[in-house]
């Protein structure tokens, strides 16, 4: 995992994603599992991968959909159906995080310039 090393803090990719989208550790864990999967994952698969209970996984998926990080697709089965969850376009996620990081550094530079000119 890449780290950006500031004097006071090392920032990981997980830190950037969590900060950018206000995700807690469990939400990030579910999101990361879905990002890794190219074909999407069902609730059952996520429960198996994360060892979290079904209700917790479903609540997290609902939050991630509301934050527009995930999409769900209904898959018809022989008897009934299930939902499969996919992340939104990785490029779009990358661009959003990159833009926020750039804005953050602009703000820091402006603060430093204002401090320097005092």
Secondary structure as GFF3:
##gff-version 3
##sequence-region A 1 118
A	DSSP	beta_strand	3	5	.	.	.	ID=ss1
A	DSSP	beta_strand	10	12	.	.	.	ID=ss2
A	DSSP	alpha_helix	13	21	.	.	.	ID=ss3
A	DSSP	alpha_helix	25	36	.	.	.	ID=ss4
A	DSSP	beta_strand	41	42	.	.	.	ID=ss5
A	DSSP	alpha_helix	43	50	.	.	.	ID=ss6
A	DSSP	alpha_helix	54	66	.	.	.	ID=ss7
A	DSSP	beta_strand	70	76	.	.	.	ID=ss8
A	DSSP	beta_strand	81	87	.	.	.	ID=ss9
A	DSSP	alpha_helix	90	116	.	.	.	ID=ss10
###
